[in-house]
Amino acid sequence: NLVHPNYLYTMKLSALALVSVLGVAAAGSPQLSISVRDGSFDGLDGLDPTLKWSDSAASGDIDFEYGIESSVRPTSDIASLPRNVWGKASTDVSGWGVTARAEVDAQARDSAAIEIDADNADADLSVSLTASAGDGFAVKTVEATKGIDSDGARITVNPRYNVETEEADVVLSYANGDTDVKLTASADNQEVTFSQQIDEDNRIAPTLSSSGDISVEWERRLTDDSSLTATLKPDDSINVEWKDDAWTANVNMPIDGTDINGANVSIKRDVTF
């Protein structure tokens, strides 16, 4: 199908208006991601272009970062383009590196998603908290990660608690050379993943869970900038991800036994101005 000239004109105006606004805001370079949506569309409706821009500043001992993510789909309503606006502040407090990040949905500005992270390199300990702020402040999740180095191996212990669902679990990780083991355990389910680097270009990682679910991931390095990862979940799906520099393609195929029930395809390209 031919694309109507007015459609292209509107899309150009949308992108130009947004880039102009970001360019006036600061000198940071925006990044354009263009995804191809799954399905059948007329003209350019299958494209989902997203523009991301960020910049940074400093005041005393505090470092600031801020940015915006916006759609650049054709529209005459410029106010509907921004998707989210975020800001982050980082500083050191008594040996702890503390970072606070807030993100606001640009189309629903009545609340903000909050992330607070504290990291102590000397103690090899980090603590993270997520919350929402609007009518009040509500903590959603809390977790901590403790690292231990032992005889060339790296061990991490990561207890997590979801305040909203009152669910808790712990993630134990062990890494030594080409072997990684990850155990995730809660009161209801336990899951273990064994990851083995077979050679310079191939890695395999089977996952087993106490519920009986099994999956196998295989990653193949093609070049320094490209790789292919395939994940098989029997009686569920096959997922293939191909990365080639700024390109990312995903193919997800639901399966039932030996039958493949269609395919969902997504393609994304990042462009830095």
Buried (B, 14 or more C-beta within 10 A) or exposed (E): EEEEEEBEEBBEBBBEBBBEBBBEEBEBEBBBBBBBEBEEEEBBBBBBBBBBBBBEEEEEEEBBBBBBBBBBBBBEEEEBBBBBBBBBBBBEEEEBBBBBBBBBBBEEEEBBBBBBBBBBEEEBBBBBBBBBEEEEEEBBBBBBBBBEEEEEEBBBBBBBBBBEEEEBBBBBBBBEEEEBBBBBBBEEEBBBBBBBBEEEEEBBBBBBBEEEBBBBBBBBBEEEEEBBBBBBBEEBBBBBBBBBEEEBBBBBBBBEEEEEEEEEBBBBBBEEE
